[in-house]
Amino acid sequence: MENNEPIEAAYIWVVEASKGAVTDETGNFTIKNLCPGTYSITIKYLGHQEINDSLELVDNSFNKTYRLEEESLNLTGVEIHGHRDAVQTTTAVTALYGDALLEARGENLGESLKRIAGVTTFSTGNTISKPVIHGMHSNRIMILNNGIRLEGQQWGAEHAPEIDPFLADEITVIKGAETVRYGPEAMGGVILVNPAPLFTKKESQSELNLLGGTNGKLGNIAFSHSAGSGKLKGLGYRVQGSAKRAGNVKSPDYYQTNTGMSELNFSGSLGYSSSKLGIETYYSFFNTSIGILRDAHTGNLSDLEEIIQNGRPFTDGSFTYTIDNPKQVVSHHLAKVKSHYHISENWKLNAQYGFQLNLREEYDRRRGDLNDKPSLDLKLFTNTLDLFLDHTHKNEFSGTWGVNLIQQANSNIPGTGITPLIPNYDMFNLGVYLMEKYSKGPVEVEAGLRFDLRSVQTARYVNNELQEADLDYQNFSAFIGGLFQLSPTLSLSSNLGSAWRPPNVNELFSQGLHHGAAAIEIGDENLESEKSFKWVNELEFDRKKLHLSLTGYANQIQNYIYLNPTGETVVSLRGTFNVYEYLQNTAFFYGFDFAGSYQFTEKLNGYAKGSIIRAKNTADNNYFPFIPSDRMDWGISINFGESSSAQTNKLTLSNLLVAKQKREPDFDIAPAPAAYALFNLAYQKGFALENNKLNLGIQVQNLFNSSYKEYMNRFRYFTDDIGRNILLKINYQF
Amino acid sequence: MFNSKKAYLLTLLIASFSFIGCESDDPVPENDGEVITDVILNFQELNASGTPTGPITTFKAADPQGIVVGGSPTIQSVSLMKGKSYQMKIEVRNSIENEDITSEILAEADEHQFFFLGTAFVGSGFLTYAYADPSGDLIGLVGKVTVSQSTGFNNAIMRIVLRHDLDKNFPGASNPNFENFVQAGGETDLDVNFPVIVQ
């Protein structure tokens, strides 16, 4: 507290337990799972004198108020890490921030999240990648851009999330079924991409990132500036932008033709907060052009079979930044207004409105003027409104009750010269939910319930005939979870949640040729909603030098929708095509993730992480395609700096081991590629320059320039994956 | 200092007003202009000096619905005379939109090329083909087909492949019977098997 006003975002550190916390808007903080005993604590807040205190913890809970004295000295080296929107859940949660996020800078969202055990990617070449949590992706997971569920055309395997990772100062992955909290489709997990909280006092912070990569001659620049007003206390803003350009990617033996990309992103926010009220407005714009590997676009089945047999493009390609057809041009606008109001000490009312516009154009190789017209041209509007009430009662119950509305309108922009793959549609979803949590001592238990209603109206012309459909879905979902501190070093969390996902329009209405894939895909209007039960358990062990975490899960899904080869072919004047249809059946997913680190000496650290997933079509006793194979990433790092220094100075050598996927479905157009091992080298050094901070990073990915193919990359049929890439990353904070 | 409660209610009001639903546009029928529904082979006998003479015989492969499950093309048998030479003109049409795609192919002569394969052209010497496009480009919209005088059999398969976006300078691509045409890159726009009978 300062003048009896609460201080938000002050940092509290418990020395003996190596645990920390950050105060919330009311100046409160909680450090859980401490054993009785004597502890030394340190409280830090920029511009204030540090408090060092010793206290004795006798029984299960302990409360104390500290007053921070303002200090005129310039404090340096104090790191403030805002956790304002920390997720309150008993499910397994892992976050990427600080040094780990710094290392991931320049990568897309999917690639960045591969650093988290249990998260892999489903990719289309080396520029399009979708995050996969415990074997699920696309419409079975959810991505939140600063609290708003990202609504693009996420059903498509080659449709990457429309989000710039540079806007985040923390990316969190929730590995449980979170339909109750976030709405339908959050079945496999949720990804939260969150910017840092805005400043509420007169201060400012800027950050510049400059990146370069040898493979694809990548250039990337990102800048952000945040400041708080000196005139109106509580007023703060941030502007942020990034630009990225890369040319054709090189596999060890050849260039991949037409794999360049460009990206231009911007975001800005303005907020005001007082002790009672908080308002934040936010806007983000994402814009990208992505070239699609020329050789991956095939005319018919025999074309496809020829290139699969060849295993690589027929020509060696060359370097260029030019992006030609086939390509994607995607832009995404997201605007939101969020506010909260403290009705009383225990009750808080929240309202959040989000508007999104997603524009997607996909261009194919066509004849003449048609090359200038997209083959797929979609415009998707989404409105979301959340109203919820939070209550917190000290050491007892806390919870959230809310209403959530989603309204969506999808239109095909006429003039493509191709019958649209998906119809125009209007969707409306209403959800009502409540969640309650009870915490006492080492135990925390939570449960929640939600009811959703959804209606979808579709319309499309096929062969000059208007086809319309009117569909309704409804569902109850619920979860129950707990967090148990078993001993001072060991904690267990367990969460059982039900989730659901209504079938997507492409699953219902696809009809015809999937251009470039030599496949005819047939939807089924009568598909039912997927319903799942996911049980996630996480065991965490933390002792001074050793950290271990193990996550085990099982996910049973009824009416799991998948694209199944019928074994039939269609013969046409263009040649032969395979026919696929959308079917549904019972699926069972289970697996483990592990992550651990050990400090051998002051200079030497080691880590290992990995994941194992098993997924089965239990009704047919068959496997599903594109389930990640077993993998492990391990490495050692040498710390050159003084152990007392806050500046990073370390060299990390890591090794990624990926097994061959031996559990393949009966039918695939090509067998799973061989197992592979990759070596990566990274050097990270931080410099303190008066009040500023400079971070330098050099990374060598695929150190030995190995040729390999990843099972989860759809372009493994056509090409090797990316070869060696040397990256230079400069980060300057001032 | 303004009233925070008022501000909050105002925000709520703005939020609810902005929640005016956008509606999807009414769907519009698309002209599937790219679909090829008809491939027409026009044969005309060549005289000793290489000039086309006499009547034109037409053979057609048609797939009136385009690429749909259950539909399959109907393909006429090509009947030719032993020892004769013919000019073969290929016509490509979209009967659904009543469009002539032949001119589009001609306009993009550098990106398109027909290849002539199957037992009729490869290995048998049954038929021989030479490009004879008036522009001098190797396209195959116009060509010369010669029927062997002495063949041990009287029927074969004539596979006609139209490649789009290929590298025309790829070694071997100037051969109309180039079996490894996929190596020259690009993709297949047409792949039709006409049965051929010679008398």
Interface residues (C-beta under 8 A of the other chain):
Chain A: S274 K276 L277 I279 R294 D295 H297 T298 G299 N300 S302 D303 E306 I307 F314 T315 V337 S339 Y341 L349 A351 Y353 F355 R365 R366 R367 G368 L370 K379 F381 N383 L385 L405 Q407 A409 N410 S411 N412 I413 P414 G415 T416 G417 I418 T419 P420 P423 N424 Y425 D426 F428 A459 R460 Y461 N464 L466 G512 L513 I520 I522 E568 V570 V571 S572 L573 R574 G575 T576 F577 V579
Chain B: S4 K5 A7 Y8 T11 L12 I14 A15 S16 S18 F19 G21 C22 E23 S24 D25 D26 P27 V28 P29 E30 N31 D32 G33 E34 I36 T37 V39 A61 D63 G66 I67 V68 V69 G70 G71 S72 P73 I101 E104 I105 A107 E108 H164 D165 D167 V182 Q183 A184 G185 G186 E187 T188 D189 L190 D191 V192
